[in-house]
Amino acid sequence: MQVPLEITFRGFPHSDAVETKIREKAAKLEQFYDHIISCKVAVETEHHNQHQGNLYHVRIDLSVPNKHIVVSREHHDKQAHEDVYVALRDAFDAAKRQLEEFARMQRGEVKRHQAPAATDTNW
C-alpha cells in the first residue's frame, strides 16, 4: 500500500488483538491485489442492549487505481456480528469479492452468457 493502513475504533476501547487481525486481513488483500493505494478500516459498536450483546459494524474503504471500493457490513440484527472477529471476516470477504471483480474487469475478463442453442424451426 502506498498509504499506511488506517484503523479506527468507535464505541469501544482499542484492542491490540483486533488490530492485529485487521492488519493480517489487510495484508491478505494486498497479496491478492498488490495495487491497493490505501485501506481504511473502521470498527464500531452500538451501546449494549438489554436483549443482546454489542453488535459490530465494520466499514472498509479501499482505494485502487481508478476506483474506490467501500464495504459496509451492517449487522441488521445478525447475531453472528456480536463477535467482532466474525464481523471482520464477513467484511473482508466482501472486500475480497469486490477486488476480484475489479481485477477481472481490469484484465478485460467479462462474464459472458452462453448463446442460446440454435433451434431448427424448419420441421
C-alpha positions as CSV (number, residue, x, y, z in Angstrom):
1,M,0.0,0.0,0.0
2,Q,1.2,3.4,-0.8
3,V,-0.6,4.9,2.2
4,P,-0.3,3.2,5.6
5,L,-3.3,1.2,6.8
6,E,-5.7,3.3,9.0
7,I,-7.7,1.6,11.7
8,T,-10.4,3.4,13.8
9,F,-12.3,2.0,16.8
10,R,-15.6,3.7,17.8
11,G,-17.7,2.8,20.8
12,F,-15.2,0.5,22.4
13,P,-11.6,0.7,23.6
14,H,-8.7,0.0,21.3
15,S,-7.8,-3.7,21.1
16,D,-4.4,-5.0,20.1
17,A,-5.8,-8.4,19.2
18,V,-8.5,-6.9,16.9
19,E,-5.9,-4.5,15.3
20,T,-3.6,-7.5,14.6
21,K,-6.4,-9.4,13.0
22,I,-7.3,-6.3,10.8
23,R,-3.6,-6.0,9.8
24,E,-3.5,-9.7,8.8
25,K,-6.6,-9.5,6.7
26,A,-5.5,-6.3,5.0
27,A,-2.1,-7.9,4.2
28,K,-4.0,-10.8,2.6
29,L,-6.0,-8.4,0.5
30,E,-2.7,-6.8,-0.6
31,Q,-1.3,-10.2,-1.5
32,F,-4.3,-10.8,-3.6
33,Y,-4.3,-7.4,-5.3
34,D,-1.0,-5.5,-5.0
35,H,-2.1,-2.2,-6.4
36,I,-4.1,-1.1,-3.4
37,I,-3.3,2.6,-2.7
38,S,-4.9,2.9,0.7
39,C,-7.1,1.0,3.1
40,K,-9.1,2.5,6.0
41,V,-11.0,0.2,8.4
42,A,-13.5,1.4,11.0
43,V,-14.9,-0.9,13.6
44,E,-17.7,0.4,15.7
45,T,-20.3,-0.9,18.2
46,E,-23.5,0.3,19.5
47,H,-24.1,0.6,23.2
48,H,-25.0,-2.6,25.0
49,N,-28.7,-3.5,24.6
50,Q,-30.7,-5.3,27.3
51,H,-31.7,-8.2,25.0
52,Q,-28.4,-8.9,23.2
53,G,-24.7,-8.2,23.3
54,N,-22.9,-5.5,21.4
55,L,-23.3,-5.6,17.6
56,Y,-20.3,-4.7,15.5
57,H,-20.3,-2.7,12.3
58,V,-17.2,-2.8,10.0
59,R,-16.5,-0.4,7.2
60,I,-13.6,-0.9,4.8
61,D,-12.6,1.9,2.3
62,L,-10.1,0.7,-0.3
63,S,-8.6,3.0,-2.9
64,V,-7.3,1.3,-6.0
65,P,-6.3,2.8,-9.3
66,N,-9.4,4.5,-10.9
67,K,-11.8,3.1,-8.3
68,H,-12.9,3.5,-4.7
69,I,-14.3,0.3,-3.1
70,V,-16.4,0.6,0.0
71,V,-17.6,-2.3,2.1
72,S,-20.0,-1.6,4.9
73,R,-21.2,-4.6,6.9
74,E,-24.3,-3.6,8.9
75,H,-25.4,-6.1,11.5
76,H,-29.2,-5.9,10.8
77,D,-29.9,-8.0,13.9
78,K,-27.4,-10.6,12.8
79,Q,-26.5,-12.4,15.9
80,A,-23.1,-13.5,14.4
81,H,-22.0,-9.9,14.5
82,E,-22.0,-9.9,18.2
83,D,-18.5,-11.3,17.6
84,V,-16.1,-8.7,16.2
85,Y,-14.0,-11.3,14.5
86,V,-17.0,-12.7,12.6
87,A,-17.9,-9.1,11.6
88,L,-14.3,-8.6,10.4
89,R,-14.3,-11.9,8.4
90,D,-17.5,-11.0,6.7
91,A,-16.4,-7.5,5.8
92,F,-13.0,-8.6,4.5
93,D,-14.6,-11.5,2.5
94,A,-16.9,-8.9,0.8
95,A,-13.9,-6.7,0.1
96,K,-12.0,-9.6,-1.5
97,R,-15.0,-10.4,-3.7
98,Q,-15.2,-6.8,-4.9
99,L,-11.4,-6.7,-5.5
100,E,-11.7,-9.9,-7.5
101,E,-14.5,-8.4,-9.7
102,F,-12.5,-5.2,-10.1
103,A,-9.3,-7.2,-11.1
104,R,-11.3,-9.3,-13.6
105,M,-12.8,-6.2,-15.2
106,Q,-9.3,-4.6,-15.3
107,R,-7.9,-7.6,-17.1
108,G,-10.8,-7.3,-19.6
109,E,-12.5,-10.5,-18.4
110,V,-16.2,-10.1,-18.7
111,K,-18.7,-12.7,-17.7
112,R,-20.3,-13.9,-21.0
113,H,-23.6,-15.6,-21.1
114,Q,-23.8,-18.7,-23.3
115,A,-25.7,-18.1,-26.5
116,P,-29.0,-19.9,-26.7
117,A,-28.8,-23.2,-28.6
118,A,-29.8,-22.9,-32.2
119,T,-33.1,-24.5,-32.8
120,D,-34.4,-25.9,-36.1
121,T,-37.6,-24.2,-37.0
122,N,-37.9,-25.9,-40.3
123,W,-39.9,-29.0,-39.4
